[in-house]
Amino acid sequence: MRRLFPVVLLCTAALAAAPPDPAAQARKAVAGLAEKLKSLLGEELAKGGFEGAVQACSTSAQKVTRDFAAQAGVDIRRVTLKHRNPANAPDAWERAQLAQMESNLRAGKPLPSEIEVTVDENGAKVHRLLKPIVIQGMCLSCHGSDSQIPDPVKKQIASSYSKDLATGYKAGELRGAFSVKIPLRASPAR
């Protein structure tokens, strides 16, 4: 048993020094942020209905996302082709992926559970993950057709988002995605 002890210590030290798995880190961040935003939305729906949810989204969701990203140590946000908040406009890579997902949906193809790649950005390798967000039935009270959105909610949307593009959806359509970027460190030379 004495001989195993140094080996166990070496293995434990090697595991502790290993960089985190970016795919696992990205998925964990998406799950955590999704839960935080779902909780925020649920609380606001319970307190102030859909109007309260729209107001909370306009005043709190971006801060919750920034705080979560800082705590998780990753660049994470929500992106969409039809944004309410300009901060949720996609970058070029996200735009291309979202457009392809929408095209595939229109052609009757299913959405991927996620898109995960390593890309070169400004000479550095970056792990990217995009997790689709799909419109559910309850989302239509804020994101559906004009006839599905109650007048008080329309007023709150107009008040909170002067350049809203995020209506006219149907259940099952792509609303956007969670987007994660994690810079990859080069492996040390041996």
C-alpha positions in Angstrom: 0.0 0.0 0.0 2.9 2.4 0.7 3.9 2.3 -2.9 0.5 3.4 -4.2 0.3 6.5 -2.0 2.8 8.6 -4.1 1.1 7.5 -7.3 -2.3 8.5 -6.0 -0.9 11.9 -5.0 0.6 12.4 -8.4 -2.6 11.5 -10.2 -4.6 13.7 -7.9 -2.2 16.6 -8.5 -2.3 16.0 -12.3 -6.2 16.1 -12.2 -6.2 19.3 -10.1 -3.8 21.0 -12.6 -5.7 19.9 -15.7 -7.6 22.7 -17.4 -11.4 22.5 -17.2 -13.2 20.7 -20.0 -14.6 23.7 -22.0 -17.6 21.6 -23.3 -18.6 20.6 -19.8 -18.0 24.2 -18.6 -20.2 25.6 -21.4 -23.0 23.2 -20.8 -23.0 23.8 -17.1 -23.1 27.6 -17.7 -26.1 27.2 -20.0 -28.0 25.1 -17.5 -27.2 27.4 -14.7 -28.2 30.6 -16.5 -31.3 29.0 -17.9 -32.4 28.1 -14.4 -31.7 31.6 -13.0 -33.6 33.3 -15.8 -36.5 30.8 -15.5 -36.7 31.5 -11.8 -36.7 35.2 -12.4 -39.4 34.9 -15.0 -41.5 32.7 -12.7 -41.2 35.1 -9.8 -42.2 38.0 -11.9 -45.1 36.1 -13.5 -46.4 35.3 -10.0 -46.1 38.9 -8.8 -47.1 41.0 -11.9 -48.3 38.7 -14.6 -46.9 39.0 -18.1 -46.6 42.8 -17.9 -44.4 42.3 -14.8 -42.4 39.6 -16.7 -41.7 42.0 -19.6 -40.6 44.7 -17.2 -38.3 42.3 -15.3 -36.8 41.1 -18.6 -36.1 44.7 -19.5 -34.6 45.7 -16.2 -33.1 42.6 -14.7 -32.4 39.8 -17.2 -29.2 41.5 -18.7 -27.8 42.1 -15.2 -28.6 38.6 -14.1 -26.8 37.3 -17.2 -23.7 39.5 -16.7 -23.5 38.6 -13.0 -23.9 34.9 -13.8 -21.2 35.1 -16.5 -18.8 36.8 -14.1 -19.5 34.2 -11.4 -19.2 31.2 -13.9 -16.1 32.7 -15.5 -17.4 32.3 -19.0 -18.8 34.6 -21.7 -22.4 33.6 -21.9 -25.5 35.5 -23.2 -28.7 35.0 -25.1 -28.9 35.8 -28.8 -31.6 36.0 -31.4 -32.3 37.2 -34.9 -35.4 39.0 -33.7 -34.2 40.8 -30.5 -36.1 42.9 -28.0 -32.9 44.2 -26.5 -30.1 45.2 -28.9 -27.7 43.6 -26.4 -29.1 40.2 -27.6 -28.1 40.8 -31.3 -25.9 38.0 -32.5 -22.4 38.3 -33.8 -21.5 37.0 -37.3 -21.0 33.4 -36.2 -24.1 33.3 -34.1 -26.2 34.9 -36.9 -25.0 32.3 -39.4 -25.8 29.4 -37.0 -29.3 30.8 -36.1 -30.1 31.4 -39.7 -29.2 27.9 -40.6 -31.3 26.5 -37.7 -34.3 28.5 -38.9 -33.8 27.3 -42.4 -33.6 23.7 -41.3 -36.8 24.1 -39.2 -38.7 25.5 -42.2 -37.5 22.5 -44.2 -38.9 20.2 -41.5 -35.6 19.2 -40.0 -35.3 19.1 -36.2 -33.2 21.6 -34.3 -29.9 20.4 -33.0 -29.7 20.1 -29.2 -26.6 22.3 -29.5 -23.9 23.4 -31.8 -20.4 23.1 -30.5 -17.2 24.1 -32.3 -13.7 25.4 -31.7 -13.0 28.4 -33.9 -10.2 30.8 -34.4 -11.0 34.4 -33.4 -8.3 37.0 -33.8 -5.6 34.4 -33.7 -6.8 32.6 -30.6 -8.8 29.3 -30.3 -12.2 29.7 -28.7 -14.7 27.0 -27.8 -18.2 28.1 -28.8 -21.5 26.5 -27.8 -25.0 27.5 -29.0 -28.0 26.0 -27.3 -31.3 26.7 -29.0 -34.2 28.3 -27.2 -37.6 27.2 -28.5 -40.9 29.2 -28.2 -43.3 27.4 -25.8 -47.0 28.0 -25.5 -46.8 30.4 -22.5 -44.2 32.5 -24.4 -46.9 33.6 -26.9 -48.4 36.1 -24.4 -45.3 38.2 -24.9 -43.8 36.9 -28.2 -46.8 35.7 -30.2 -49.0 37.3 -32.8 -50.7 40.6 -32.2 -54.0 38.9 -31.3 -52.2 36.7 -28.7 -50.5 39.5 -26.8 -52.9 41.2 -24.3 -53.1 45.0 -24.6 -51.4 45.7 -21.2 -48.5 43.5 -22.3 -48.3 45.3 -25.6 -48.1 48.6 -23.7 -45.4 47.3 -21.4 -43.4 46.0 -24.4 -43.7 49.4 -26.2 -42.6 51.2 -23.0 -39.7 48.9 -22.2 -38.5 48.2 -25.8 -38.8 51.0 -28.3 -37.4 48.9 -31.2 -38.9 45.5 -30.4 -38.5 42.8 -33.1 -39.5 39.8 -30.9 -43.2 39.2 -31.7 -45.0 37.1 -34.3 -43.7 33.7 -33.1 -45.6 30.4 -33.1 -45.0 27.6 -30.6 -42.1 25.4 -31.6 -40.3 28.1 -33.5 -36.7 29.1 -32.7 -36.6 32.1 -30.4 -32.8 32.3 -30.2 -30.1 30.5 -28.3 -27.8 30.6 -25.3 -24.3 31.4 -26.6 -21.1 30.6 -24.7 -17.5 31.5 -25.6 -14.5 30.1 -23.7 -11.0 31.0 -24.8 -8.8 27.9 -25.0 -5.3 28.1 -23.5 -2.5 26.6 -25.5 -1.1 23.4 -24.1 2.3 24.0 -22.5 5.3 22.6 -24.4 6.7 19.5 -23.0 
